[in-house]
């Protein structure tokens, strides 16, 4: 796993393809300046997100008010035009009312179209911002996120909850416009007919109150469905990640049965949601319809009695029918808000996960360039301008030291202080430290996307520099085998590459960070001896003048090291050049010769595996 940052802590390892030129209307990702979200409660989080997009949100609300305002004008104008025609015939006054009606319709059409675009922007802005916050948090929490939340839960948060949260902002304009329309309609109807005006003024809130009674059970059932869906996603991701093992032990049927059972639970939870939702949808049609019928019946009686004019009757009917639309919008907004609250709780759980490196404030300034990196517990020292190799009979011990020197877990490493230029790593700014100290682990983690974006994670490297790094890593064959070269697409986890190719791509990616201190864990363990020899020679030349630590037991790499450290029982027991340690007539020398000799035997096996892996990769292509 390559650990490094871009220009700030909010973009740690959040790899996004940045367009080189922005097309008209296309908004670049990731979104800039997200800030620190308020995670104290779902309401505070939703309000914080609203403030992040207050400009486009205010514009959408304005368009919503204008759309509904224009719509409220139409029934009044139609009624006035009808009375004018009945009283005066086809005269100029009727023509003026017709022109006003056309103008209102034009305003309604234009503002509705523009407002819909703004609604979509609000939805996408909130959804992408939430997904980006989750991605940022996942990358800085380290292994803690996997310990506190299942993988499927985190995936569902991005794939589902972020979109549900965005729906609130997509409907906000319609909600405000609907409320404004209700106020305007009541203000117009009451002076014309007090009784009919009160029917509408009281009837709409009463209908909304009845519908609101179903919201709480709907919310509870949606929350239950969300939980079962998260468990299903977790089960699916665990099954896929361990599919080879399951096939090897014949456990496919067991997991298939578990998945089928959990899938049925999701279906049942969905049916429970659908029952409540169907009642809500039915009442949304029935209750407003009853209110329209009541207004029409009362209005017709008043029109026959001469209390109101025929045009006013048409106006009342138009308003009663029109208000079913705002009522549906209000009910829909309440449903979306309910789902958004549930989604916010899930998102807050992810955002509240503490990073493995803690949240301690910066207590010291970064040391000047050229500082020495020292692990005080083991005695491992990475000196500036030198290529240092770390050898151990137990590769896990030496890898743990290198990982510790990259500051990945403050709690686990509290008793093993590491200093850069005499300053404890836990006291330094993490973003600045990630730029200066980079760790490349033994197991390469590759992502889907173009080869260029996979290698140039900071987006600042030229093609010549990328090609130079591929040359150092002896990965020209990767470039040749990828369609379209650097623009060719890599499959998820680099599945189309052999193990040795993935390792070399990971090494090239680490080299392109141009880190002041580069920590490489077994960077050549999956390649054959000839390739390893070329990489070792080129690596020493490429990193000349900068601090590099290579965890390895391969003599092909060790002979290029300026200094070799022998680690035993977690402590450095001997140091010197490769040949000095080979010739040392001490117990440490004997132990070193045993480790290196064992590595030579492993190299032959690795070479056979690399050839087999290359053949499998060629067949896969």
C-alpha positions as CSV (number, residue, x, y, z in Angstrom):
1,X,0.0,0.0,0.0
2,X,1.5,3.3,-1.1
3,X,0.9,6.0,1.6
4,X,1.3,9.6,0.7
5,X,-0.7,12.8,0.5
6,X,-1.3,15.5,-2.0
7,X,-1.4,19.2,-1.1
8,X,-3.4,18.8,2.1
9,X,-4.8,16.4,4.7
10,X,-8.2,16.3,3.0
11,X,-6.9,14.5,-0.1
12,X,-4.9,11.7,1.5
13,X,-4.9,8.9,-1.1
14,X,-8.3,10.0,-2.6
15,X,-7.4,9.3,-6.2
16,X,-9.6,11.1,-8.6
17,X,-9.0,11.6,-12.4
18,X,-8.7,15.3,-12.9
19,X,-9.7,16.5,-16.4
20,X,-7.1,18.4,-18.2
21,X,-9.6,20.8,-19.7
22,X,-13.1,21.5,-18.3
23,X,-15.9,21.2,-20.8
24,X,-18.7,23.7,-20.5
25,X,-21.0,22.8,-17.7
26,X,-18.8,20.1,-16.3
27,X,-17.7,20.5,-12.7
28,X,-14.3,19.2,-11.7
29,X,-13.9,16.5,-9.0
30,X,-13.0,16.3,-6.2
31,X,-14.9,19.3,-4.9
32,X,-12.7,22.0,-3.4
33,X,-12.7,23.3,0.1
34,X,-15.1,20.9,1.8
35,X,-14.1,22.0,5.3
36,X,-14.7,20.1,8.5
37,X,-18.3,18.6,8.7
38,X,-20.4,19.0,11.8
39,X,-21.0,15.5,12.9
40,X,-22.7,16.2,16.3
41,X,-26.1,15.1,14.9
42,X,-27.8,14.4,11.6
43,X,-29.6,17.7,11.7
44,X,-26.3,19.6,12.2
45,X,-24.6,17.6,9.5
46,X,-27.5,18.3,7.0
47,X,-27.4,22.0,7.9
48,X,-23.6,22.1,7.5
49,X,-23.9,20.6,4.0
50,X,-26.6,23.1,3.1
51,X,-24.2,25.9,4.0
52,X,-21.5,24.4,1.8
53,X,-23.8,24.9,-1.2
54,X,-25.8,27.9,-0.1
55,X,-25.3,29.8,-3.4
56,X,-26.8,27.2,-5.7
57,X,-29.3,26.2,-3.0
58,X,-30.6,29.8,-2.7
59,X,-30.8,30.1,-6.5
60,X,-32.8,26.8,-6.7
61,X,-35.2,28.1,-3.9
62,X,-35.7,31.3,-5.8
63,X,-36.5,29.4,-9.0
64,X,-38.9,27.2,-7.0
65,X,-40.7,30.2,-5.5
66,X,-41.1,31.8,-8.9
67,X,-42.3,28.5,-10.5
68,X,-45.0,28.0,-7.9
69,X,-45.8,31.7,-7.8
70,X,-46.4,31.8,-11.5
71,X,-48.6,28.7,-11.1
72,X,-50.7,30.3,-8.4
73,X,-51.4,33.3,-10.7
74,X,-53.0,31.1,-13.4
75,X,-56.3,30.0,-11.6
76,X,-56.9,33.6,-10.5
77,X,-56.3,34.9,-14.1
78,X,-58.5,32.2,-15.6
79,X,-61.4,33.1,-13.2
80,X,-61.0,36.8,-13.9
81,X,-60.9,36.2,-17.6
82,X,-64.0,34.1,-17.4
83,X,-65.9,36.8,-15.5
84,X,-64.6,39.5,-17.9
85,X,-65.8,37.5,-20.9
86,X,-69.2,36.9,-19.4
87,X,-69.6,40.5,-18.4
88,X,-68.1,42.4,-21.3
89,X,-67.6,39.8,-24.1
90,X,-64.4,39.6,-26.2
91,X,-63.0,43.0,-25.4
92,X,-59.6,44.5,-24.6
93,X,-59.8,43.5,-20.9
94,X,-60.2,39.9,-21.8
95,X,-57.2,40.1,-24.1
96,X,-55.1,41.6,-21.2
97,X,-56.0,38.7,-19.0
98,X,-55.1,36.2,-21.7
99,X,-51.7,38.0,-22.1
100,X,-51.1,37.8,-18.4
101,X,-51.9,34.1,-18.4
102,X,-49.5,33.5,-21.3
103,X,-46.8,35.5,-19.4
104,X,-47.4,33.5,-16.2
105,X,-47.1,30.3,-18.2
106,X,-43.9,31.4,-19.8
107,X,-42.4,32.3,-16.4
108,X,-43.5,28.9,-15.0
109,X,-41.9,27.0,-17.9
110,X,-38.6,28.8,-17.8
111,X,-38.2,28.9,-14.1
112,X,-39.2,25.2,-13.8
113,X,-36.6,24.2,-16.4
114,X,-33.8,26.3,-14.8
115,X,-34.9,25.3,-11.3
116,X,-34.8,21.6,-12.2
117,X,-31.2,22.0,-13.4
118,X,-30.3,23.7,-10.1
119,X,-32.1,20.9,-8.2
120,X,-30.0,18.3,-9.9
121,X,-26.8,20.3,-9.2
122,X,-27.8,20.5,-5.5
123,X,-28.4,16.7,-5.4
124,X,-25.1,15.9,-7.1
125,X,-23.2,18.4,-5.1
126,X,-24.4,17.0,-1.8
127,X,-24.1,13.4,-2.9
128,X,-20.5,13.8,-4.2
129,X,-19.5,15.9,-1.2
130,X,-20.7,13.2,1.1
131,X,-19.0,10.5,-0.9
132,X,-15.8,12.5,-1.0
133,X,-15.9,13.1,2.8
134,X,-16.3,9.3,3.3
135,X,-13.5,8.5,0.9
136,X,-11.2,11.0,2.6
137,X,-12.0,9.6,6.1
138,X,-11.5,6.0,5.0
139,X,-8.0,6.8,3.7
140,X,-6.9,8.6,6.9
141,X,-8.4,6.2,9.4
142,X,-6.1,3.3,8.4
143,X,-7.1,-0.1,9.7
144,X,-9.4,1.4,12.3
145,X,-12.3,1.8,9.8
146,X,-12.3,-2.0,9.2
147,X,-12.3,-2.7,12.9
148,X,-15.2,-0.5,13.7
149,X,-17.4,-1.0,10.6
150,X,-17.8,-3.9,8.2
151,X,-16.6,-3.3,4.7
152,X,-20.1,-3.7,3.2
153,X,-21.4,-1.0,5.6
154,X,-18.8,1.5,4.3
155,X,-19.5,0.6,0.7
156,X,-23.2,1.0,1.2
157,X,-22.7,4.4,2.8
158,X,-21.0,5.6,-0.4
159,X,-23.2,3.8,-2.9
160,X,-26.6,4.4,-1.2
161,X,-26.6,6.8,1.7
162,X,-24.7,9.6,-0.1
163,X,-27.3,9.6,-2.8
164,X,-30.2,9.6,-0.3
165,X,-28.7,12.5,1.5
166,X,-28.5,14.5,-1.7
167,X,-32.3,14.0,-2.4
168,X,-33.0,16.5,0.5
169,X,-31.3,19.3,-1.3
170,X,-32.9,18.4,-4.6
171,X,-36.4,18.8,-3.2
172,X,-35.6,21.8,-0.9
173,X,-36.6,24.3,-3.6
174,X,-39.9,22.6,-4.3
175,X,-40.6,22.4,-0.6
176,X,-40.1,26.1,-0.1
177,X,-42.0,26.9,-3.3
178,X,-44.9,24.7,-2.1
179,X,-45.1,26.4,1.3
180,X,-45.0,29.8,-0.4
181,X,-47.8,28.8,-2.8
182,X,-50.0,27.7,0.1
183,X,-49.6,31.0,1.8
184,X,-50.4,32.9,-1.4
185,X,-53.4,30.8,-2.2
186,X,-54.9,31.2,1.2
187,X,-54.3,35.0,1.1
188,X,-56.2,35.2,-2.2
189,X,-59.1,32.8,-1.4
190,X,-60.0,34.1,2.1
191,X,-61.1,37.6,0.9
192,X,-63.0,36.1,-2.0
193,X,-64.9,33.5,0.2
194,X,-64.2,33.1,3.9
195,X,-65.7,29.6,4.1
196,X,-63.9,28.2,1.1
197,X,-60.7,29.9,2.1
198,X,-60.8,28.3,5.5
199,X,-61.6,24.9,4.0
200,X,-58.3,25.2,2.0
201,X,-56.4,26.8,4.8
202,X,-57.3,24.1,7.3
203,X,-57.7,21.2,5.0
204,X,-54.2,21.2,3.6
205,X,-52.4,21.1,7.0
206,X,-55.0,18.5,8.2
207,X,-54.2,16.2,5.2
208,X,-50.4,16.7,5.8
209,X,-50.9,15.8,9.5
210,X,-52.6,12.6,8.6
211,X,-49.9,11.7,6.1
212,X,-47.2,12.5,8.7
213,X,-48.6,9.8,11.0
214,X,-47.2,7.3,8.5
215,X,-43.7,8.9,8.4
216,X,-42.4,7.5,11.8
217,X,-43.3,3.8,11.0
218,X,-41.9,4.3,7.5
219,X,-38.6,5.7,9.0
220,X,-38.3,2.7,11.3
221,X,-38.9,0.2,8.5
222,X,-36.5,2.1,6.2
223,X,-33.8,2.0,8.9
224,X,-34.3,-1.8,9.4
225,X,-34.1,-2.3,5.6
226,X,-30.9,-0.2,5.5
227,X,-29.3,-2.4,8.2
228,X,-30.2,-5.7,6.4
229,X,-28.9,-4.2,3.1
230,X,-25.6,-3.3,4.8
231,X,-25.2,-6.9,6.1
232,X,-25.9,-8.3,2.7
233,X,-23.3,-6.1,1.1
234,X,-20.8,-7.1,3.7
235,X,-21.5,-10.7,3.2
236,X,-21.2,-10.3,-0.6
237,X,-17.9,-8.5,-0.4
238,X,-16.4,-11.0,2.1
239,X,-17.5,-13.9,-0.2
240,X,-16.0,-12.3,-3.3
241,X,-12.7,-11.5,-1.6
242,X,-12.4,-15.0,-0.3
243,X,-13.8,-16.8,-3.3
244,X,-10.6,-18.7,-4.2
245,X,-10.3,-20.0,-0.6
246,X,-13.9,-21.0,-0.6
247,X,-13.5,-22.9,-3.8
248,X,-10.4,-24.6,-2.4
249,X,-12.2,-25.9,0.7
250,X,-15.5,-26.5,-0.9
251,X,-17.3,-23.8,1.1
252,X,-19.1,-22.2,-1.8
253,X,-22.5,-23.7,-1.0
254,X,-22.4,-22.7,2.6
255,X,-21.8,-19.0,1.7
256,X,-24.3,-19.2,-1.1
257,X,-26.9,-20.4,1.4
258,X,-26.0,-17.6,3.8
259,X,-26.2,-15.0,1.0
260,X,-29.6,-16.4,-0.1
261,X,-30.9,-16.2,3.5
262,X,-29.7,-12.7,4.0
263,X,-31.1,-11.7,0.6
264,X,-34.5,-13.0,1.7
265,X,-34.3,-10.8,4.8
266,X,-33.6,-7.8,2.6
267,X,-36.6,-8.7,0.5
268,X,-38.8,-9.0,3.5
269,X,-37.6,-5.7,4.9
270,X,-38.3,-4.1,1.5
271,X,-41.8,-5.5,1.5
272,X,-42.5,-4.0,5.0
273,X,-41.3,-0.6,3.6
274,X,-43.4,-1.0,0.5
275,X,-46.6,-1.7,2.6
276,X,-46.2,1.6,4.5
277,X,-45.1,3.4,1.4
278,X,-48.1,2.2,-0.6
279,X,-50.5,3.5,2.1
280,X,-48.8,6.8,2.0
281,X,-49.0,7.0,-1.8
282,X,-52.6,6.1,-1.8
283,X,-53.6,8.6,0.9
284,X,-51.6,11.3,-1.1
285,X,-54.2,10.8,-3.9
286,X,-57.3,10.1,-1.8
287,X,-57.2,12.9,0.8
288,X,-56.4,15.8,-1.6
289,X,-59.1,14.4,-3.9
290,X,-61.7,14.5,-1.1
291,X,-60.6,18.1,-0.4
292,X,-61.0,19.1,-4.0
293,X,-64.5,17.5,-4.1
294,X,-65.5,19.4,-0.9
295,X,-64.3,22.7,-2.3
296,X,-66.1,22.1,-5.6
297,X,-69.4,21.2,-3.9
298,X,-69.3,24.2,-1.5
299,X,-68.3,26.5,-4.3
300,X,-71.0,25.3,-6.6
301,X,-73.6,25.9,-3.9
302,X,-72.3,29.4,-3.4
303,X,-72.2,30.1,-7.1
304,X,-75.8,29.1,-7.5
305,X,-76.7,31.3,-4.5
306,X,-74.9,34.2,-6.1
307,X,-72.3,34.5,-3.3
308,X,-69.4,34.0,-5.7
309,X,-69.2,34.5,-9.4
310,X,-68.7,31.7,-11.9
311,X,-65.1,32.9,-12.5
312,X,-64.4,32.7,-8.7
313,X,-65.8,29.2,-8.7
314,X,-63.3,28.3,-11.4
315,X,-60.6,30.0,-9.4
316,X,-61.4,28.0,-6.2
317,X,-61.5,24.8,-8.1
318,X,-58.2,25.6,-9.8
319,X,-56.6,26.4,-6.5
320,X,-58.0,23.3,-4.8
321,X,-56.7,21.1,-7.6
322,X,-53.4,23.0,-7.8
323,X,-52.7,22.5,-4.1
324,X,-52.6,18.8,-4.5
325,X,-49.2,19.3,-6.2
326,X,-47.6,21.3,-3.3
327,X,-49.1,18.8,-0.9
328,X,-47.4,15.9,-2.8
329,X,-44.1,17.9,-2.8
330,X,-44.3,18.5,1.0
331,X,-45.0,14.8,1.7
332,X,-42.3,13.8,-0.7
333,X,-39.8,16.2,1.1
334,X,-40.7,14.7,4.4
335,X,-40.0,11.2,3.1
336,X,-36.7,12.3,1.6
337,X,-35.8,14.0,4.9
338,X,-36.6,10.8,6.8
339,X,-34.3,8.8,4.5
340,X,-31.6,11.5,4.7
341,X,-31.6,11.4,8.5
342,X,-31.1,7.7,8.4
343,X,-28.3,8.1,5.8
344,X,-26.7,10.9,7.8
345,X,-26.4,8.7,10.9
346,X,-24.6,6.1,8.8
347,X,-22.3,8.7,7.2
348,X,-21.6,10.2,10.6
349,X,-20.5,6.8,11.9
350,X,-17.9,6.6,9.2
351,X,-16.8,10.2,9.7
352,X,-16.5,9.8,13.4
353,X,-14.0,6.9,13.1
354,X,-10.8,7.9,14.7
355,X,-7.6,7.7,12.5
356,X,-5.1,5.0,13.5
357,X,-2.6,7.8,13.8
358,X,-4.8,9.6,16.3
359,X,-6.1,13.2,16.3
360,X,-3.3,14.8,18.4
361,X,-2.5,18.3,17.4
362,X,0.8,19.3,15.8
363,X,3.2,20.0,18.6
364,X,6.5,20.5,16.6
365,X,7.7,22.0,13.4
366,X,8.9,19.8,10.6
367,X,12.7,19.3,10.7
368,X,14.8,20.7,8.0
369,X,15.4,18.6,4.9
370,X,18.1,16.0,5.2
371,X,17.0,14.9,8.7
372,X,17.8,11.4,9.9
373,X,14.9,8.9,10.5
374,X,15.5,6.8,13.6
375,X,13.5,4.0,15.2
376,X,14.7,4.1,18.8
377,X,13.4,0.7,19.8
378,X,15.2,-1.3,17.1
379,X,18.0,1.0,16.4
380,X,17.2,1.2,12.7
381,X,18.5,4.4,11.2
382,X,17.8,5.7,7.8
383,X,20.5,8.2,7.0
384,X,20.1,11.0,4.4
385,X,21.8,10.3,1.1
386,X,22.3,6.6,1.8
387,X,20.6,3.3,0.6
388,X,20.1,1.2,3.7
389,X,19.0,-2.4,3.7
390,X,17.3,-4.1,6.6
391,X,17.7,-7.9,6.9
392,X,15.9,-10.2,9.3
393,X,15.2,-14.0,9.4
394,X,11.5,-13.1,10.1
395,X,10.3,-10.8,7.3
396,X,7.3,-9.7,9.4
397,X,9.7,-8.2,12.0
398,X,11.6,-6.1,9.5
399,X,8.4,-5.1,7.7
400,X,6.9,-4.0,11.1
401,X,9.9,-1.7,11.7
402,X,9.5,-0.1,8.3
403,X,5.7,0.3,8.8
404,X,6.4,1.8,12.3
405,X,8.8,4.4,10.7
406,X,6.0,5.6,8.5
407,X,3.7,6.5,11.4
408,X,0.6,4.4,10.6
409,X,-0.8,3.7,14.1
410,X,0.0,6.0,17.0
411,X,-1.7,3.8,19.6
412,X,0.0,0.6,18.6
413,X,3.4,2.3,18.3
414,X,3.1,4.4,21.5
415,X,5.9,2.5,23.2
416,X,8.2,2.4,20.1
417,X,9.2,6.1,19.5
418,X,10.4,7.0,16.0
419,X,12.1,10.4,15.4
420,X,12.8,12.5,12.3
421,X,15.6,14.9,13.0
422,X,15.2,14.3,16.7
423,X,11.4,15.1,16.7
424,X,8.8,12.4,17.5
425,X,6.7,11.5,14.4
426,X,3.5,11.7,16.4
427,X,4.2,15.4,17.1
428,X,4.5,16.3,13.4
429,X,1.9,17.4,10.9
430,X,0.7,14.2,9.2
431,X,0.2,15.7,5.8
432,X,3.7,17.2,5.7
433,X,5.2,13.9,7.1
434,X,3.4,11.9,4.3
435,X,5.0,14.1,1.7
436,X,8.5,13.5,3.1
437,X,8.2,9.9,4.3
438,X,6.6,7.3,1.9
439,X,6.1,3.6,2.6
440,X,5.5,1.0,-0.1
441,X,4.4,-2.2,1.4
442,X,5.2,-5.7,0.2
443,X,1.7,-6.4,-1.1
444,X,0.9,-4.0,-3.9
445,X,-2.5,-2.3,-3.9
446,X,-3.5,-1.2,-7.4
447,X,-6.7,0.5,-8.4
448,X,-8.8,0.5,-11.6
449,X,-8.1,3.4,-14.0
450,X,-5.4,4.4,-16.5
451,X,-1.8,3.3,-16.0
452,X,-0.9,7.0,-15.9
453,X,-3.2,7.9,-13.0
454,X,-2.2,4.8,-11.2
455,X,1.5,5.9,-11.3
456,X,1.1,9.6,-11.0
457,X,-1.1,9.8,-7.9
458,X,-0.3,13.5,-7.3
459,X,-1.1,14.5,-10.9
460,X,2.1,16.5,-11.2
461,X,4.5,14.2,-13.1
462,X,5.4,14.4,-16.7
463,X,5.3,11.4,-19.1
464,X,9.1,11.4,-19.3
465,X,9.4,11.1,-15.5
466,X,6.8,8.3,-15.5
467,X,8.7,6.4,-18.2
468,X,11.9,6.9,-16.2
469,X,10.3,5.4,-13.1
470,X,9.0,2.4,-15.1
471,X,12.6,1.9,-16.4
472,X,14.0,1.9,-12.9
473,X,11.3,-0.7,-11.9
474,X,12.0,-2.7,-15.1
475,X,8.3,-2.4,-15.9
476,X,8.6,-1.7,-19.6
477,X,6.7,-5.0,-20.3
478,X,3.7,-3.6,-18.3
479,X,3.6,-0.6,-20.6
480,X,4.0,-2.7,-23.7
481,X,1.2,-5.1,-22.6
482,X,-1.3,-2.4,-21.7
483,X,-3.5,-1.2,-24.6
484,X,-2.9,2.5,-25.3
485,X,0.2,2.7,-23.2
486,X,0.0,5.1,-20.3
487,X,-3.6,5.8,-21.2
488,X,-4.5,2.1,-21.1
489,X,-6.9,0.9,-18.4
490,X,-5.9,-1.4,-15.5
491,X,-8.4,-3.7,-14.1
492,X,-9.4,-3.5,-10.4
493,X,-6.5,-4.6,-8.2
494,X,-4.4,-5.0,-11.3
495,X,-5.9,-8.4,-12.0
496,X,-4.6,-8.5,-15.6
497,X,-1.0,-8.2,-14.4
498,X,1.2,-10.9,-12.9
499,X,2.3,-10.7,-9.3
500,X,5.8,-9.5,-10.4
501,X,4.2,-6.9,-12.7
502,X,2.0,-5.5,-9.9
503,X,5.0,-5.3,-7.6
504,X,7.0,-3.4,-10.2
505,X,4.2,-0.9,-10.9
506,X,3.9,-0.3,-7.2
507,X,7.7,0.3,-7.0
508,X,7.5,2.8,-9.9
509,X,4.6,4.6,-8.2
510,X,6.6,4.9,-5.0
511,X,9.6,6.3,-6.9
512,X,7.5,8.9,-8.6
513,X,6.6,10.4,-5.2
514,X,10.3,11.6,-5.1
515,X,10.1,11.3,-1.3
516,X,12.9,12.5,0.9
517,X,12.7,9.2,2.8
518,X,11.5,6.1,0.9
519,X,10.7,2.9,2.8
520,X,10.4,-0.2,0.5
521,X,9.3,-3.5,1.9
522,X,10.4,-6.5,-0.2
523,X,10.1,-4.5,-3.5
524,X,11.5,-7.3,-5.6
525,X,10.3,-10.5,-3.9
526,X,8.0,-11.5,-6.7
527,X,10.4,-11.1,-9.7
528,X,13.1,-13.4,-11.1
529,X,16.8,-13.0,-10.4
530,X,17.7,-11.3,-13.7
531,X,14.9,-8.7,-13.2
532,X,15.9,-8.2,-9.6
533,X,19.5,-7.5,-10.4
534,X,18.5,-4.8,-13.0
535,X,16.1,-3.2,-10.5
536,X,18.6,-3.1,-7.7
537,X,21.2,-1.4,-9.8
538,X,18.8,1.2,-11.2
539,X,17.2,1.8,-7.8
540,X,20.5,2.6,-6.2
541,X,21.3,5.1,-9.0
542,X,17.8,6.6,-9.0
543,X,17.8,7.2,-5.2
544,X,21.3,8.4,-4.9
545,X,21.5,11.5,-2.6
546,X,18.2,10.6,-0.8
547,X,17.4,8.4,2.1
548,X,16.1,4.9,1.2
549,X,15.4,1.9,3.4
550,X,14.9,-1.5,1.6
551,X,13.6,-4.4,3.6
552,X,15.0,-7.4,1.8
553,X,17.2,-10.5,2.2
554,X,18.2,-10.7,-1.5
555,X,22.0,-10.5,-2.1
556,X,21.3,-9.0,-5.5
557,X,19.8,-5.9,-3.7
558,X,22.1,-6.0,-0.6
559,X,25.3,-5.7,-2.6
560,X,24.1,-2.2,-3.8
561,X,23.3,-1.0,-0.3
562,X,25.5,1.6,1.4
563,X,24.8,-0.1,4.7
564,X,23.1,-3.3,5.7
565,X,21.4,-3.7,9.1
566,X,20.9,-7.2,10.6
567,X,17.7,-7.3,12.8
568,X,17.3,-10.1,15.3
569,X,14.6,-10.2,18.1
570,X,13.5,-6.7,17.1
571,X,17.0,-5.1,17.6
572,X,19.8,-4.3,15.2
573,X,22.6,-6.7,16.0
574,X,25.1,-5.9,13.3
575,X,25.7,-3.3,10.6
576,X,28.1,-2.9,7.7
577,X,28.3,-3.5,4.0
578,X,26.9,-6.7,2.5
579,X,30.4,-8.1,2.1
580,X,31.5,-7.1,5.5
581,X,28.7,-9.0,7.1
582,X,29.2,-12.0,4.8
583,X,32.9,-12.2,6.0
584,X,32.2,-11.4,9.7
585,X,33.5,-14.3,11.9
586,X,30.8,-13.6,14.5
587,X,27.5,-15.1,15.5
588,X,25.8,-12.2,13.7
589,X,27.8,-12.9,10.6
590,X,26.8,-16.6,10.7
591,X,23.1,-15.6,11.1
592,X,23.4,-13.2,8.2
593,X,25.0,-15.8,5.9
594,X,22.2,-18.2,6.8
595,X,19.5,-15.7,5.9
596,X,21.1,-14.6,2.7
597,X,21.7,-18.3,1.6
598,X,18.1,-19.1,2.2
599,X,17.1,-16.1,0.1
600,X,19.2,-17.5,-2.8
601,X,17.2,-20.7,-2.7
602,X,13.9,-18.7,-2.7
603,X,15.0,-16.8,-5.7
604,X,15.0,-19.9,-7.9
605,X,11.4,-20.7,-6.8
606,X,10.3,-17.1,-7.4
607,X,11.7,-17.2,-10.9
608,X,9.6,-20.2,-11.8
609,X,6.5,-18.6,-10.3
610,X,7.1,-15.4,-12.2
611,X,7.3,-17.3,-15.5
612,X,4.1,-19.2,-14.6
613,X,2.4,-16.0,-13.6
614,X,3.4,-14.3,-16.8
615,X,1.9,-17.2,-18.8
616,X,-1.4,-17.0,-16.9
617,X,-1.6,-13.3,-17.4
618,X,-1.1,-13.7,-21.1
619,X,-3.9,-16.3,-21.2
620,X,-6.1,-13.9,-19.3
621,X,-5.6,-11.2,-21.8
